[in-house]
Amino acid sequence: MRHLAYSVLLLVVVTVCGAAKEETLDELKARFETAHLEDRPELGIRIARAQLRNADQLYSNGNVEQARAAVDDIVNYAEKARDAATQRNKRLKDVEIDVRKIADKLRDIKRTLAFEDQPPVEQAIRRLEDVRTSLLQEMFAKDKVKKDQKK
């Protein structure tokens, strides 16, 4: 009897895990557009990470134009995540950390590219650093306001 109960439990767990599939990039993008403001920072970062993996793979395979489009998506969705986080004043630190990690990985990718393929990636890194800077300014401006209110 006990063995049967464990078997049924295992079957349920396997079924649930199999049903929880990973969303495709297009599904994530569509979901981002209709998502509530509080869900957008996380979704934007998930899309940026997925595109980072795609860009790395595309550059490795020699598909430079498609990789550049993926890099553009990385920056666009990182900016959208920043905008949503700033509007809600939530998840600013999480988005900043994620954008820093993405920029670091892009630096690693850039080092593997031919010289003529590096400028778009360098520009994307600079834009991501601008995203980080604006997030840090927002976080510390908020802290400064709180300290001023306590005085």
KOLGU-926404 format. One record per residue (C-alpha): residue in one letter; x, y, z. Coordinates in steps of 0.25 Angstrom, whole numbers, plus 2048, in hexadecimal, padded with zeros to 3 digits. Layout:
% residues N
AXYZ ...
END
This chain:
% residues 151
M800800800 R80B809804 H8138067F7 L80680A7EF A8058177F6 Y81381B7F3 S8118167E4 V80581F7E3 L80C82B7E9 L8188297E0 L80F8297D4 V8088367D8 V81683D7DA V81B8387CD T80E83D7C6 V80E84A7CD C81D84D7CA G81B8497BB A80F8527BA A81785E7BF K81F8607B2 E82886C7B0 E8218777A8 T82787B79B L82D888798 D82188D790 E81788879B L8208907A5 K81F89D79C A81089C79A R80F89A7A9 F8178A67AC E80F8AF7A4 T8028AB7AC A8088A97B9 H8058B17C5 L8108BC7C9 E8158B47D5 D8188A87CC R81F8AF7C1 P82D8B17C8 E82E8A27C9 L82989F7BB G8328A97B5 I83E8A37BB R83A8957B8 I8398997A9 A8468A07AA R84D8947AF A84688B7A5 Q84B89479A L8598947A0 R85988579F N854886791 A85F89178D D86A889793 Q86587D78B L86388577E Y87188B77F S87787E781 N870879774 G87488576C N86688B76B V86B89976E E85E8A0769 Q855898771 A85E89977D R85E8A877C A84F8A877C A84F8A0788 V8598A978F D84F8B578B D8448AD792 I84D8AB79E V84E8BA7A0 N8408BD79D Y83A8B47A7 A8448B87B1 E8408C67AF K8318C27B0 A8348BA7BD R83B8C77C3 D82F8CF7BF A8258C67C5 A82E8C57D2 T82F8D47D3 Q8218D77D1 R81D8CD7DC N8298D07E5 K82B8C17E7 R8358B77E3 L83F8C27DF K84B8BB7E6 D8478AD7DF V8468B37D1 E8548BB7D3 I85B8AE7D8 D8558A67CC V8598B17C2 R8678B17C8 K8688A27C6 I8628A37B7 A86D8AE7B4 D8788A67BA K87489A7B1 L8738A37A5 R8818A87A8 D8858997A8 I87E89779A K8858A4795 R89389E797 T89089278F L88B89A783 A89289F776 F8968AE777 E88C8B376D D8818AC775 Q8848B2783 P87F8C0781 P8708BD782 V8738B478F E87B8BF795 Q8708C9792 A8668C0799 I86F8BE7A5 R86F8CE7A6 R8608CE7A6 L85F8C47B0 E8698CB7B9 D8608D77B7 V8548CF7BC R85C8CB7C8 T8608D97CB S8528DE7CA L84D8D37D4 L8588D67DE Q8558E57DD E8468E17E0 M84A8D87EB F8538E27F2 A84A8EE7EF K83F8E77F6 D8488E4802 K84C8F2803 V83D8F7803 K83A8ED80F K8468F2817 D842901814 Q8348FD819 K8398F7826 K84190482A 
END
